[in-house]
């Protein structure tokens, strides 16, 4: 998976992406199941919207210097 953060192209490790998706999907499944069992489907949709906004905000606030460090670490690892 490839993302652009602060104008820098960052390639995420496939294994990390897979683990992250499993964690997120597990959380969302839990929220959905709880919402269904309690008759509160709007809470599931609200949670999805909140996660979307929180994720976007978190990505926007990542320091450009951190993206440089991440990129450098990936380049060094790729050269090993």
Contact map, one row per residue, 1 for C-alpha under 8 A:
11100000001111001000000000000000000000000000000000000000000000000000000000000000
11110000111100000000000000000000000000000000000000000000000000000000000000000000
11111000111100000000000000000000000000000000000000000000000000000000000000000000
01111111110000000000000000000000000000000000000000000000000000000000000000000000
00111111110000000000000000000000000000000000000000000000001101010010000000000000
00011111000000000000000000000000000000000000000000000000000101110010000000000000
00011111100000000000000000000000000000000000000000000000000000000000000000000000
00011111110000000000000000000000000000000000000000000000000000000011001000000000
01111011111000000000000000000000000000000000000000000000000000000000001000000000
01111001111100000000000000000000000000000000000000000000000000000010011000000000
11100000111110000000000000000000000000000000000000000000000000000000000001000000
11100000011111011000000000000000000000000000000000000000000000000000000000000000
10000000001111111000000000000000000000000000000000000000000000000000000000000000
10000000000111111100000000000000000000000000000000000000000000000000000000000000
00000000000011111110000000000000000000000000000000000000000000000000000000000000
00000000000111111111000000000000000000000000000000000000000000000000000000000000
10000000000111111111100000000000000000000000000000000000000000000000000000000000
00000000000001111111110000000000000000000000000000000000000000000000000000000000
00000000000000111111111000000000000000000000000000000000000000000000000000000000
00000000000000011111111100000000000000000000000000000000000000000000000000000000
00000000000000001111111110000000000000000000000000000000000000000000000000000000
00000000000000000111111111000000000000000000000000000000000000000000000000000000
00000000000000000011111111100000000000000000000000000000000000000000000000000000
00000000000000000001111111110000000000000000000000000000000000000000000000000000
00000000000000000000111111111000000000000000000000000000000000000000000000000000
00000000000000000000011111111100000000000000000000000000000000000000000000000000
00000000000000000000001111111110000000000000000000000000000000000000000000000000
00000000000000000000000111111111000000000000000100000000000000000000000000000000
00000000000000000000000011111111100000000000000000000000000000000000000000000000
00000000000000000000000001111111110000000000000000000000000000000000000000000000
00000000000000000000000000111111111000000001001000000000000000000000000000000000
00000000000000000000000000011111111100001001000000000000000000000000000000000000
00000000000000000000000000001111111110000000000000000000000000000000000000000000
00000000000000000000000000000111111111010000000000000000000000000000000000000000
00000000000000000000000000000011111111111111000000000000000000000000000000000000
00000000000000000000000000000001111111111000000000000000000000000000000000000000
00000000000000000000000000000000111111110000000000000000000000000000000000000000
00000000000000000000000000000000011111110000000000000000000000000000000000000000
00000000000000000000000000000000001111111000000000000000000000000000000000000000
00000000000000000000000000000000011111111111000000000000000000000000000000000000
00000000000000000000000000000001001100111111100000000000000000000000000000000000
00000000000000000000000000000000001000011111110000000000000000000000000000000000
00000000000000000000000000000000001000011111111000000000000000000000000000000000
00000000000000000000000000000011001000011111111100000000000000000000000000000000
00000000000000000000000000000000000000001111111110000000000000000000000000000000
00000000000000000000000000000000000000000111111111000000000000000000000000000000
00000000000000000000000000000010000000000011111111100000000000000000000000000000
00000000000000000000000000010000000000000001111111110000000000000000000000000000
00000000000000000000000000000000000000000000111111111000000000000000000000000000
00000000000000000000000000000000000000000000011111111100000000000000000000000000
00000000000000000000000000000000000000000000001111111110000000000000000000000000
00000000000000000000000000000000000000000000000111111111000000000000000000000000
00000000000000000000000000000000000000000000000011111111100000000000000000000000
00000000000000000000000000000000000000000000000001111111110000000000000000000000
00000000000000000000000000000000000000000000000000111111111000000000000000000000
00000000000000000000000000000000000000000000000000011111111100000000000000000000
00000000000000000000000000000000000000000000000000001111111110000000000000000000
00000000000000000000000000000000000000000000000000000111111111000000000000000000
00001000000000000000000000000000000000000000000000000011111111000000000000000000
00001100000000000000000000000000000000000000000000000001111111000000000000000000
00000000000000000000000000000000000000000000000000000000111111100000000000000000
00001100000000000000000000000000000000000000000000000000011111110110000000000000
00000100000000000000000000000000000000000000000000000000000011111110000000000000
00001100000000000000000000000000000000000000000000000000000001111111000000000000
00000000000000000000000000000000000000000000000000000000000000111111100000000000
00000000000000000000000000000000000000000000000000000000000001111111110000000000
00001101010000000000000000000000000000000000000000000000000001111111111000000000
00000001000000000000000000000000000000000000000000000000000000011111111100000000
00000000000000000000000000000000000000000000000000000000000000001111111110000000
00000000010000000000000000000000000000000000000000000000000000000111111111000000
00000001110000000000000000000000000000000000000000000000000000000011111111100000
00000000000000000000000000000000000000000000000000000000000000000001111111110000
00000000000000000000000000000000000000000000000000000000000000000000111111111000
00000000001000000000000000000000000000000000000000000000000000000000011111111100
00000000000000000000000000000000000000000000000000000000000000000000001111111110
00000000000000000000000000000000000000000000000000000000000000000000000111111111
00000000000000000000000000000000000000000000000000000000000000000000000011111111
00000000000000000000000000000000000000000000000000000000000000000000000001111111
00000000000000000000000000000000000000000000000000000000000000000000000000111111
00000000000000000000000000000000000000000000000000000000000000000000000000011111
